[in-house]
Amino acid sequence: MTKRPTKNIRNITETKAHAVRPSVVDTSAAPSVSGLGAQSHNARDVKYGTRDGNGQRHTCSGAHNRSSPYWQSAIHGPDTVDDRCTRLDLNLCMIDDAETAHDRFGETQLEALSRKLQQHKMEQGVNRANRDWIEASFAEWNSNLDECVSCMTADHVAFLCVAMADMLAVRDALIVSLVVGGQTTIGTSAMLDMASNPQDPANVARMYRLLNQSFNDERCFPDRGRCVCGIDMLEAMAGRVAGRFEVQPLTVAAYASWWLGSEKALGYAERALDLDQGCTLARIICSAIAQDLGPAWLRQ
């Protein structure tokens, strides 16, 4: 079987004039995203199966991780409250995962949480506030990936969806945690560095190196179980938030699905575009699918 030439991949986050721009493949000749939903492609479908050697599919994490110093102030406020419910101003319930698995956060709640994040940035500085805001959520995300747990706790869902909507570097760090191949693993500390300070040259270089190698090296197979677990978490997250906060979880799910060669990628990307026609990364994914582009490991 003749291999198709590998397309160059760009870093998801490019710093230009102090702006973060999402970009995954060279799309200079890519068609417009309009109308791509009706086109077919030859991507391989990934069968979403069980998560562990015993054939058990885990669905919810049982522990709340609130190590971030901003957790109490952002969710609870300065007061100590019962662990089953937060302050009434946000009304984010902290009940058992089994009880909150299908709860949705209203857009008003999430916008209030977004304002808390902006307030922390003004008070503490952008990099420190960003890092403290996402630290506990990234820790749970990685723990779930390691343990094949496909549902995040309710409070972390809210924090991550707000962070992704307001900081694309958070979205990009989640993508890197899923798709890097070979023997490379991305821990919470590295994710925090890339997400909280995306314009740092070292972080830009690291993200580019990881993505470029994973995209162009046919020996870099993704960890399919890890990707599928992450996609499941993201789909569940998108189902529990509203409005603009749903866009980025769907986009990350689209990217990871495209990376696996799953036909679900186009559906996720189109859902993101239905919510926000300006989502550049979702458009790029649609263009890549239309051109039958994918990482090198799929073109063997």
LORO-200668 format. One record per atom (N, C-alpha, C): residue number from 1; atom name; x, y, z. Coordinates in steps of 0.05 Angstrom, whole numbers. Layout:
seq atom x y z
NUM CA X Y Z
...
***
This chain:
seq atom x y z
1 N 17 -24 0
1 CA 0 0 0
1 C 18 25 0
2 N 13 42 -19
2 CA 29 67 -21
2 C 21 87 -1
3 N 40 98 13
3 CA 35 118 34
3 C 30 145 21
4 N 11 159 32
4 CA 7 186 23
4 C 28 204 36
5 N 37 225 23
5 CA 56 243 36
5 C 45 256 61
6 N 62 259 80
6 CA 54 271 106
6 C 52 301 103
7 N 30 312 111
7 CA 27 341 112
7 C 41 352 136
8 N 51 376 134
8 CA 63 389 157
8 C 41 397 177
9 N 47 394 202
9 CA 29 402 223
9 C 40 426 237
10 N 23 445 244
10 CA 31 468 259
10 C 23 464 288
11 N 35 479 305
11 CA 27 479 333
11 C -2 488 336
12 N -17 476 353
12 CA -44 485 358
12 C -44 514 366
13 N -26 521 383
13 CA -25 549 392
13 C -1 563 380
14 N -6 584 365
14 CA 15 600 353
14 C 14 628 365
15 N 36 638 373
15 CA 36 665 385
15 C 44 685 363
16 N 27 703 358
16 CA 32 724 338
16 C 19 750 348
17 N 35 770 352
17 CA 25 796 362
17 C 10 791 388
18 N 21 773 405
18 CA 10 767 432
18 C -18 755 430
19 N -24 742 409
19 CA -50 729 406
19 C -45 699 402
20 N -63 683 414
20 CA -61 654 410
20 C -80 646 388
21 N -69 633 367
21 CA -85 626 344
21 C -85 595 341
22 N -109 582 341
22 CA -109 553 338
22 C -104 545 309
23 N -86 526 305
23 CA -80 515 279
23 C -69 488 281
24 N -79 469 265
24 CA -69 441 268
24 C -56 431 242
25 N -65 438 219
25 CA -53 429 195
25 C -51 452 175
26 N -34 447 155
26 CA -32 467 134
26 C -57 468 117
27 N -73 488 120
27 CA -99 489 107
27 C -100 511 86
28 N -77 518 74
28 CA -76 539 55
28 C -93 533 30
29 N -95 507 24
29 CA -111 499 1
29 C -137 485 10
30 N -144 487 35
30 CA -168 473 45
30 C -193 487 36
31 N -214 471 30
31 CA -239 482 21
31 C -254 496 44
32 N -273 512 37
32 CA -290 524 58
32 C -304 503 74
33 N -309 509 100
33 CA -323 490 117
33 C -352 487 108
34 N -364 507 95
34 CA -392 505 87
34 C -396 482 68
35 N -416 466 75
35 CA -423 443 58
35 C -408 418 63
36 N -387 419 81
36 CA -371 395 85
36 C -386 373 100
37 N -407 381 114
37 CA -422 361 129
37 C -433 339 112
38 N -439 345 87
38 CA -451 325 69
38 C -430 308 55
39 N -404 314 58
39 CA -384 300 43
39 C -375 276 59
40 N -367 255 45
40 CA -358 231 59
40 C -327 231 60
41 N -317 214 77
41 CA -288 211 79
41 C -281 183 86
42 N -255 176 86
42 CA -247 149 89
42 C -235 144 117
43 N -241 160 136
43 CA -230 157 163
43 C -240 130 174
44 N -223 118 190
44 CA -230 93 203
44 C -247 98 227
45 N -267 80 230
45 CA -284 83 254
45 C -271 70 277
46 N -273 82 300
46 CA -262 71 325
46 C -285 60 341
47 N -284 35 349
47 CA -305 23 365
47 C -300 30 394
48 N -320 42 406
48 CA -317 51 433
48 C -326 29 452
49 N -306 16 465
49 CA -312 -7 481
49 C -308 -3 510
50 N -302 -24 524
50 CA -298 -23 553
50 C -271 -11 559
51 N -266 -6 585
51 CA -243 10 593
51 C -221 -5 607
52 N -227 -29 618
52 CA -206 -42 633
52 C -206 -72 625
53 N -186 -86 637
53 CA -183 -114 630
53 C -205 -132 639
54 N -221 -123 658
54 CA -244 -139 667
54 C -269 -133 652
55 N -267 -117 631
55 CA -290 -111 615
55 C -309 -92 628
56 N -300 -77 648
56 CA -318 -58 662
56 C -314 -30 651
57 N -336 -17 646
57 CA -335 11 637
57 C -341 29 660
58 N -321 44 669
58 CA -325 62 691
58 C -337 88 682
59 N -354 99 697
59 CA -368 123 688
59 C -365 148 705
60 N -358 145 730
60 CA -357 169 747
60 C -334 166 767
61 N -322 189 773
61 CA -301 190 793
61 C -314 195 820
62 N -303 182 840
62 CA -315 184 866
62 C -303 205 885
63 N -283 218 876
63 CA -269 237 895
63 C -269 265 884
64 N -272 284 902
64 CA -270 312 895
64 C -242 322 902
65 N -228 334 884
65 CA -201 344 889
65 C -202 374 889
66 N -199 386 912
66 CA -200 415 914
66 C -175 427 925
67 N -152 419 913
67 CA -126 428 924
67 C -120 457 916
68 N -133 467 895
68 CA -127 494 886
68 C -135 514 908
69 N -117 534 912
69 CA -123 554 932
69 C -147 571 925
70 N -155 571 899
70 CA -178 587 891
70 C -204 571 892
71 N -202 546 899
71 CA -227 530 898
71 C -248 540 917
72 N -240 544 942
72 CA -260 554 961
72 C -269 582 954
73 N -251 600 946
73 CA -259 627 941
73 C -276 630 916
74 N -270 614 896
74 CA -285 616 870
74 C -312 602 871
75 N -312 579 883
75 CA -337 564 885
75 C -353 571 910
76 N -340 568 932
76 CA -353 572 958
76 C -354 601 967
77 N -334 616 960
77 CA -331 642 972
77 C -313 638 997
78 N -309 658 1013
78 CA -291 657 1036
78 C -301 639 1058
79 N -327 633 1059
79 CA -338 618 1081
79 C -336 588 1077
80 N -335 573 1098
80 CA -337 544 1097
80 C -366 536 1096
81 N -373 519 1076
81 CA -400 511 1073
81 C -401 481 1072
82 N -425 470 1074
82 CA -429 442 1072
82 C -420 432 1045
83 N -408 408 1044
83 CA -396 398 1019
83 C -417 391 998
84 N -442 391 1006
84 CA -463 382 987
84 C -474 406 971
85 N -468 430 978
85 CA -478 452 962
85 C -461 477 966
86 N -457 492 946
86 CA -441 516 947
86 C -457 540 955
87 N -444 563 954
87 CA -458 588 960
87 C -480 592 940
88 N -502 605 949
88 CA -525 608 932
88 C -521 626 908
89 N -500 643 908
89 CA -496 661 885
89 C -490 646 860
90 N -476 622 862
90 CA -471 606 838
90 C -488 582 837
91 N -497 572 860
91 CA -515 549 860
91 C -504 525 845
92 N -478 519 849
92 CA -466 496 838
92 C -466 474 859
93 N -482 454 854
93 CA -485 433 874
93 C -462 414 875
94 N -453 407 899
94 CA -431 389 904
94 C -441 363 916
95 N -459 350 902
95 CA -469 325 912
95 C -455 302 899
96 N -462 278 908
96 CA -448 254 897
96 C -450 253 867
97 N -429 242 854
97 CA -428 240 825
97 C -452 225 814
98 N -460 204 827
98 CA -483 188 817
98 C -508 205 816
99 N -510 225 833
99 CA -533 243 833
99 C -530 266 814
100 N -506 274 808
100 CA -501 297 791
100 C -494 290 762
101 N -493 264 756
101 CA -483 255 730
101 C -497 268 707
102 N -523 274 710
102 CA -538 285 688
102 C -547 314 692
103 N -538 327 714
103 CA -545 355 719
103 C -531 373 698
104 N -545 394 691
104 CA -534 414 673
104 C -530 440 687
105 N -508 453 680
105 CA -503 480 690
105 C -515 500 671
106 N -530 519 681
106 CA -542 539 665
106 C -521 559 656
107 N -527 573 634
107 CA -507 592 623
107 C -503 615 643
108 N -524 623 657
108 CA -521 644 677
108 C -501 636 699
109 N -503 611 708
109 CA -484 601 729
109 C -456 602 718
110 N -452 593 694
110 CA -425 591 683
110 C -414 619 677
111 N -430 637 668
111 CA -421 665 664
111 C -412 677 690
112 N -427 671 712
112 CA -419 681 738
112 C -392 670 746
113 N -388 645 741
113 CA -362 632 747
113 C -340 645 729
114 N -346 651 705
114 CA -327 664 687
114 C -319 691 698
115 N -338 705 709
115 CA -331 732 721
115 C -312 728 745
116 N -316 707 760
116 CA -298 701 782
116 C -270 697 772
117 N -267 682 750
117 CA -241 678 738
117 C -228 704 730
118 N -243 721 717
118 CA -232 747 709
118 C -224 764 733
119 N -239 762 754
119 CA -232 777 778
119 C -206 767 790
120 N -202 740 790
120 CA -177 729 801
120 C -153 738 784
121 N -157 740 758
121 CA -135 749 740
121 C -127 778 747
122 N -147 794 752
122 CA -140 822 759
122 C -127 824 786
123 N -134 807 805
123 CA -124 808 832
123 C -96 795 834
124 N -93 773 820
124 CA -69 756 825
124 C -49 756 801
125 N -57 767 779
125 CA -41 765 754
125 C -51 741 738
126 N -48 744 712
126 CA -60 725 693
126 C -49 697 697
127 N -23 694 696
127 CA -10 668 696
127 C -16 653 722
128 N -13 666 745
128 CA -18 653 770
128 C -48 646 773
129 N -66 664 766
129 CA -94 659 768
129 C -102 635 750
130 N -92 635 725
130 CA -98 613 707
130 C -90 586 718
131 N -65 586 729
131 CA -54 561 739
131 C -70 551 763
132 N -76 569 782
132 CA -91 561 805
132 C -119 552 798
133 N -131 564 778
133 CA -158 558 771
133 C -161 530 760
134 N -142 521 745
134 CA -144 495 731
134 C -129 472 743
135 N -113 478 764
135 CA -95 457 774
135 C -110 432 783
136 N -130 436 800
136 CA -144 413 811
136 C -160 398 789
137 N -171 413 770
137 CA -186 401 748
137 C -168 385 730
138 N -144 395 724
138 CA -125 380 707
138 C -116 355 722
139 N -112 357 748
139 CA -104 333 764
139 C -125 312 762
140 N -151 319 764
140 CA -172 299 762
140 C -174 288 733
141 N -171 306 714
141 CA -171 297 685
141 C -150 276 681
142 N -125 280 689
142 CA -104 261 685
142 C -109 236 701
143 N -119 239 725
143 CA -125 215 741
143 C -146 198 728
144 N -166 210 717
144 CA -187 196 703
144 C -176 181 679
145 N -159 194 664
145 CA -147 182 640
145 C -130 157 649
146 N -115 160 670
146 CA -98 138 680
146 C -115 115 690
147 N -138 121 702
147 CA -154 100 714
147 C -178 92 697
148 N -179 102 673
148 CA -201 96 654
148 C -228 103 666
149 N -230 126 678
149 CA -255 136 688
149 C -265 158 670
150 N -290 155 660
150 CA -299 172 638
150 C -319 194 646
151 N -320 201 672
151 CA -337 223 680
151 C -324 239 701
152 N -323 266 698
152 CA -311 283 717
152 C -332 292 738
153 N -323 300 761
153 CA -341 310 781
153 C -353 337 772
154 N -376 343 783
154 CA -392 366 773
154 C -377 392 775
155 N -363 397 797
155 CA -349 422 800
155 C -326 425 780
156 N -312 404 775
156 CA -290 405 755
156 C -300 409 727
157 N -324 398 721
157 CA -336 403 695
157 C -340 433 691
158 N -352 446 711
158 CA -357 474 709
158 C -331 490 706
159 N -311 484 723
159 CA -286 499 722
159 C -272 495 695
160 N -271 471 685
160 CA -256 466 660
160 C -271 479 636
161 N -297 477 635
161 CA -312 488 613
161 C -309 518 612
162 N -310 531 635
162 CA -306 560 637
162 C -277 566 628
163 N -258 551 637
163 CA -230 556 630
163 C -225 553 600
164 N -237 532 588
164 CA -233 528 559
164 C -246 550 543
165 N -269 560 552
165 CA -283 581 537
165 C -267 607 538
166 N -254 612 561
166 CA -240 637 565
166 C -210 636 557
167 N -199 612 556
167 CA -170 609 551
167 C -166 585 533
168 N -161 590 507
168 CA -158 568 488
168 C -133 551 495
169 N -114 562 509
169 CA -91 547 516
169 C -98 523 534
170 N -120 526 550
170 CA -129 503 566
170 C -140 481 548
171 N -155 489 528
171 CA -165 469 509
171 C -141 455 495
172 N -121 470 487
172 CA -98 459 473
172 C -82 439 491
173 N -80 446 517
173 CA -66 428 535
173 C -81 401 538
174 N -108 403 538
174 CA -124 378 539
174 C -120 361 514
175 N -118 375 491
175 CA -113 360 466
175 C -86 346 467
176 N -66 360 476
176 CA -39 348 477
176 C -39 324 496
177 N -54 326 518
177 CA -54 304 537
177 C -66 278 525
178 N -82 281 504
178 CA -95 258 492
178 C -80 247 468
179 N -69 264 451
179 CA -60 254 425
179 C -31 248 422
180 N -14 257 441
180 CA 15 251 438
180 C 19 221 438
181 N 37 212 420
181 CA 41 184 417
181 C 68 174 425
182 N 75 150 417
182 CA 100 138 425
182 C 102 133 455
183 N 125 138 466
183 CA 129 133 495
183 C 125 158 511
184 N 115 179 498
184 CA 113 205 512
184 C 87 206 529
185 N 90 216 553
185 CA 66 221 570
185 C 67 250 579
186 N 44 262 582
186 CA 42 290 591
186 C 29 290 618
187 N 44 299 638
187 CA 34 301 665
187 C 20 327 670
188 N 8 329 694
188 CA -7 352 702
188 C 11 377 702
189 N 35 375 712
189 CA 53 398 713
189 C 59 410 686
190 N 64 393 666
190 CA 70 402 639
190 C 45 415 627
191 N 22 403 632
191 CA -3 415 622
191 C -8 442 634
192 N -3 445 660
192 CA -6 470 673
192 C 12 492 662
193 N 37 484 656
193 CA 56 503 644
193 C 46 513 617
194 N 37 495 601
194 CA 28 502 574
194 C 2 518 574
195 N -16 512 593
195 CA -42 525 594
195 C -41 552 608
196 N -24 554 628
196 CA -24 579 644
196 C -6 601 632
197 N 14 592 617
197 CA 33 611 606
197 C 39 603 577
198 N 19 605 559
198 CA 22 594 532
198 C 41 610 514
199 N 47 635 521
199 CA 65 651 505
199 C 94 648 512
200 N 100 633 533
200 CA 128 628 540
200 C 141 612 518
201 N 164 621 508
201 CA 177 607 485
201 C 182 578 490
202 N 189 571 515
202 CA 194 542 521
202 C 168 526 518
203 N 146 537 527
203 CA 121 523 525
203 C 111 521 496
204 N 115 542 481
204 CA 108 541 452
204 C 125 520 438
205 N 151 519 444
205 CA 168 500 431
205 C 161 471 439
206 N 154 467 464
206 CA 147 440 473
206 C 122 430 460
207 N 101 448 459
207 CA 76 439 447
207 C 80 433 417
208 N 95 450 403
208 CA 101 445 375
208 C 115 419 371
209 N 136 414 387
209 CA 151 390 384
209 C 134 365 388
210 N 118 365 409
210 CA 101 342 415
210 C 81 337 393
211 N 68 357 384
211 CA 47 353 363
211 C 60 346 336
212 N 82 360 330
212 CA 94 354 304
212 C 105 326 302
213 N 117 316 324
213 CA 127 289 324
213 C 104 269 323
214 N 83 274 339
214 CA 61 255 339
214 C 46 254 313
215 N 45 277 299
215 CA 31 278 273
215 C 47 266 251
216 N 73 270 250
216 CA 89 262 227
216 C 104 236 231
217 N 107 226 255
217 CA 121 201 259
217 C 102 178 260
218 N 104 160 240
218 CA 85 138 238
218 C 88 118 261
219 N 110 120 276
219 CA 114 102 299
219 C 100 112 324
220 N 90 136 323
220 CA 76 148 346
220 C 47 141 346
221 N 41 117 356
221 CA 13 109 358
221 C 0 122 383
222 N -24 133 381
222 CA -37 144 404
222 C -46 121 423
223 N -49 128 448
223 CA -61 109 467
223 C -91 110 463
224 N -101 90 449
224 CA -129 91 441
224 C -148 91 465
225 N -142 75 485
225 CA -159 75 508
225 C -160 101 523
226 N -137 114 524
226 CA -135 141 537
226 C -151 161 521
227 N -148 161 494
227 CA -163 179 477
227 C -193 175 480
228 N -202 150 479
228 CA -231 144 481
228 C -242 153 508
229 N -227 148 529
229 CA -236 157 555
229 C -239 187 556
230 N -219 201 545
230 CA -221 230 544
230 C -244 240 527
231 N -249 227 505
231 CA -272 235 488
231 C -298 231 503
232 N -300 209 517
232 CA -324 204 533
232 C -328 226 554
233 N -306 233 568
233 CA -308 254 587
233 C -317 280 575
234 N -306 287 552
234 CA -312 312 538
234 C -341 313 529
235 N -350 290 518
235 CA -378 289 509
235 C -397 293 532
236 N -390 280 555
236 CA -407 283 579
236 C -406 312 589
237 N -383 325 588
237 CA -380 352 596
237 C -397 371 579
238 N -396 367 553
238 CA -411 383 535
238 C -441 381 540
239 N -449 357 549
239 CA -478 353 554
239 C -487 365 580
240 N -468 376 596
240 CA -476 387 622
240 C -472 417 624
241 N -465 429 602
241 CA -462 458 601
241 C -478 470 578
242 N -480 496 578
242 CA -497 509 558
242 C -483 531 543
243 N -493 538 520
243 CA -483 562 505
243 C -454 559 496
244 N -439 581 499
244 CA -412 581 490
244 C -394 562 505
245 N -402 553 528
245 CA -385 535 544
245 C -385 507 533
246 N -403 501 515
246 CA -405 474 503
246 C -386 471 479
247 N -378 494 468
247 CA -363 493 442
247 C -336 479 444
248 N -320 486 464
248 CA -293 476 465
248 C -291 446 473
249 N -308 436 492
249 CA -307 407 497
249 C -314 391 472
250 N -333 401 456
250 CA -339 387 431
250 C -316 389 411
251 N -302 411 411
251 CA -279 415 393
251 C -256 396 400
252 N -250 394 426
252 CA -229 375 434
252 C -237 347 428
253 N -262 340 432
253 CA -272 313 425
253 C -269 308 395
254 N -275 329 379
254 CA -272 326 350
254 C -243 322 342
255 N -225 337 355
255 CA -196 334 348
255 C -186 306 356
256 N -192 297 380
256 CA -183 271 388
256 C -195 249 371
257 N -220 252 363
257 CA -233 232 346
257 C -221 231 318
258 N -215 255 308
258 CA -201 257 282
258 C -174 244 284
259 N -160 248 305
259 CA -133 237 309
259 C -134 207 309
260 N -156 195 320
260 CA -159 166 320
260 C -169 155 294
261 N -179 173 276
261 CA -192 163 252
261 C -220 156 255
262 N -233 166 275
262 CA -261 159 281
262 C -280 176 264
263 N -301 164 254
263 CA -321 179 239
263 C -338 197 256
264 N -335 195 282
264 CA -349 213 300
264 C -338 241 300
265 N -314 244 290
265 CA -301 271 290
265 C -317 292 277
266 N -328 286 253
266 CA -343 306 238
266 C -368 315 253
267 N -381 296 266
267 CA -405 303 281
267 C -399 322 304
268 N -377 317 319
268 CA -370 335 341
268 C -363 362 330
269 N -347 363 308
269 CA -339 389 297
269 C -363 405 287
270 N -382 392 275
270 CA -406 406 265
270 C -423 416 288
271 N -425 400 309
271 CA -440 410 332
271 C -427 435 344
272 N -400 435 345
272 CA -386 459 355
272 C -392 483 337
273 N -392 479 311
273 CA -397 501 292
273 C -426 510 292
274 N -444 492 298
274 CA -472 500 301
274 C -475 520 324
275 N -458 517 345
275 CA -459 535 367
275 C -442 560 363
276 N -421 557 348
276 CA -403 580 343
276 C -389 577 316
277 N -399 592 296
277 CA -388 590 269
277 C -359 601 269
278 N -351 615 289
278 CA -325 626 290
278 C -304 608 303
279 N -311 583 309
279 CA -292 565 321
279 C -273 555 300
280 N -249 567 300
280 CA -229 561 279
280 C -220 532 278
281 N -215 521 302
281 CA -205 494 303
281 C -226 474 292
282 N -251 478 298
282 CA -272 460 288
282 C -273 462 257
283 N -269 486 246
283 CA -269 489 217
283 C -245 474 205
284 N -222 476 218
284 CA -198 463 208
284 C -202 432 208
285 N -214 422 229
285 CA -219 393 231
285 C -237 385 208
286 N -258 400 202
286 CA -276 393 180
286 C -261 393 154
287 N -243 413 150
287 CA -227 414 125
287 C -209 391 123
288 N -196 383 145
288 CA -178 360 145
288 C -193 335 138
289 N -217 331 149
289 CA -233 308 143
289 C -240 307 113
290 N -249 330 103
290 CA -257 332 75
290 C -234 325 56
291 N -209 331 64
291 CA -186 325 48
291 C -173 298 55
292 N -186 283 73
292 CA -176 257 82
292 C -147 260 93
293 N -142 281 108
293 CA -117 284 122
293 C -118 273 150
294 N -96 263 159
294 CA -95 252 186
294 C -66 248 194
295 N -61 240 219
295 CA -34 235 229
295 C -21 212 214
296 N 5 211 215
296 CA 20 191 200
296 C 13 163 207
297 N 7 158 232
297 CA 2 130 240
297 C -22 119 226
298 N -41 136 218
298 CA -65 126 203
298 C -59 121 174
299 N -36 131 164
299 CA -30 129 135
299 C -11 106 129
300 N -7 88 148
300 CA 12 66 143
300 C 0 46 124
***
